[in-house]
């Protein structure tokens, strides 16, 4: 991966962007896109939308959601401990013992998520699964007033951010879901622009996917595309305990996953497959027998309907602080989007017949 795109990925993964509080991430997107996007705007919902191309049809949209799971401060007790609400689908077991950051108006405040020490738990408590109501955040406050001087109700909380390199081009970080999707759509957009794309190309870093696929719905209404590609993560099944008979065979490092099924336009799917094969890009195929739980869902049914494709990045340990992806999969996905955009012409029809 080249230096500038690599720095962009790192910046995405090191910035907070809890659903509803995505502005730090969107600033990273805007700063990176200034050198190649012909138009950059932020809509009233907070979606950042890039535009470029010759204005020829079809009108194409790439979408990757920028928000991540997080927490919100909802109560401060008399001793200065913070209690939180979840933003998105956390497994409480993943949070016990995590270092966290509370993102306040005056800057970040460090803390830890704790529960009663195992030595102090009775036999029944030791057998119970942790629940959010039994967890709290300790910021080192002496009492309620001390805590309230540092944090406010409604402040967003993330687990400690940062990237860790692993072997064979693999890395882990919280927020791979879906900063990797943002990276792919923006980088695919950049490469298409540099190659002289003639279609009317738009790229949206969408907000609030984790709380109801909201940003894709509003941005697609504004862009009004004929063709759209959503990029998100999907479950890698190349780890212990996952049944490939139920989830399919999806592995890190073998390319992005091209989903095929009810939420995907068959002509868009075939074009993605053909472009991957022509460019000798690795890809995997997954079945999708329902409306996708990601931005492809609202994209497909926006306005009078959109010819929608779904490209997904294999991700181990989704919705955890240690989500794991392969850089090779990101590179292949960005290349695929660029080839797809540059292959389009006004004569193309995506009406399924």
Secondary structure, 3 states (H helix, E strand, C coil): CCHHHHHHHHHHHHCCCECCCCHHHHHHHHHHHCCCCCEEEECCCCCEEEEECCCEEEEEEEEEECCECEEEEEEECCCCCEEEEEECCCCHHHCCCCEEEEEECCEEEEEEEECCCHHHCCHHHHHCCCCHHHCEEECCCCCHHHHHCCCCCCCEEEECCCCEECHHHEEEECCHHHHHHHHHHHHHHHHHHHCCCCEEEEEEEECCCCCCCHHHHHHHHHHCCCEEEEEEEEECCCCCCCCHHHHCCCCCCCCEEEEEECCCCHHHHHHHHHHHHHCCCCEEEEEECCCCCCCHHHHHCCCCCCEEEEEEEEEECCCCCCEEEEHHHHHHHHHHHHHHHHCCCCCCCCCCC
